[in-house]
Amino acid sequence: MPVRVTNAKGRKCRDYGIHNGSRGRLKAWCLHEADAANVRKQKKNEVVLQHMPLALWVEFEMPLKKQVAEAPENWFPMT
């Protein structure tokens, strides 16, 4: 899913070179423990989350200033 950053405030974004207008693609997410357990036990194709995801992992089109440790190249967790 395409993503464009509209509120890149904070030192973490600045340190990695993420600015307003930065574009990328949503690649993965990190669910809250309760939602992850619910997804594992469900047999349905769709699940309604009870909590916001802990992080949305975005692969940015432009190279990041530095890479996130143990993450694929240009992937960044939006928290």
C-alpha positions as CSV (number, residue, x, y, z in Angstrom):
1,M,0.0,0.0,0.0
2,P,1.5,3.4,-0.9
3,V,2.4,5.8,1.9
4,R,3.3,9.5,2.1
5,V,4.5,11.0,5.3
6,T,2.6,14.2,6.3
7,N,3.9,14.7,9.9
8,A,7.6,13.8,10.1
9,K,8.2,15.6,13.4
10,G,10.8,14.4,15.9
11,R,14.4,13.6,16.1
12,K,14.1,10.0,15.0
13,C,12.6,10.9,11.6
14,R,15.1,13.7,11.1
15,D,18.1,11.3,12.0
16,Y,17.0,8.8,9.4
17,G,16.3,11.5,6.7
18,I,12.5,11.1,6.7
19,H,10.7,14.4,5.9
20,N,7.2,15.6,5.1
21,G,6.4,14.3,1.6
22,S,8.6,11.2,1.9
23,R,7.0,8.3,-0.1
24,G,7.2,4.6,0.4
25,R,5.1,1.4,0.7
26,L,3.6,-0.2,3.8
27,K,5.3,-3.5,4.1
28,A,4.5,-4.9,7.6
29,W,3.1,-4.1,11.0
30,C,3.8,-5.0,14.6
31,L,0.5,-5.8,16.4
32,H,-0.3,-5.3,20.1
33,E,0.1,-8.6,22.1
34,A,-3.6,-9.0,22.6
35,D,-4.4,-8.5,18.9
36,A,-1.6,-10.9,17.8
37,A,-3.0,-13.6,20.1
38,N,-6.5,-13.0,18.7
39,V,-5.2,-13.2,15.1
40,R,-3.5,-16.6,15.8
41,K,-6.6,-18.2,17.2
42,Q,-9.0,-16.8,14.6
43,K,-10.0,-18.9,11.5
44,K,-11.5,-15.9,9.7
45,N,-9.9,-13.9,6.8
46,E,-10.6,-10.6,8.6
47,V,-10.1,-9.5,12.2
48,V,-11.1,-6.3,13.9
49,L,-8.1,-5.0,15.9
50,Q,-8.7,-3.8,19.5
51,H,-5.5,-1.8,19.7
52,M,-3.5,0.4,17.4
53,P,-0.5,-1.4,15.9
54,L,2.8,-0.8,17.8
55,A,4.6,0.1,14.5
56,L,3.9,0.3,10.8
57,W,7.0,-0.8,8.8
58,V,7.4,1.4,5.7
59,E,9.9,0.8,2.9
60,F,10.9,4.3,1.7
61,E,11.7,5.1,-2.0
62,M,14.7,7.3,-1.1
63,P,17.7,5.9,0.7
64,L,17.7,6.5,4.5
65,K,20.6,8.4,6.0
66,K,21.2,5.4,8.2
67,Q,19.6,1.9,8.3
68,V,17.5,0.5,11.1
69,A,19.4,-2.3,12.8
70,E,18.2,-5.8,11.8
71,A,15.6,-4.4,9.3
72,P,15.6,-4.7,5.5
73,E,17.2,-1.8,3.6
74,N,15.3,1.5,3.7
75,W,12.6,0.0,6.0
76,F,11.6,2.2,9.0
77,P,9.1,1.6,11.8
78,M,6.5,4.4,12.0
79,T,5.3,4.4,15.7
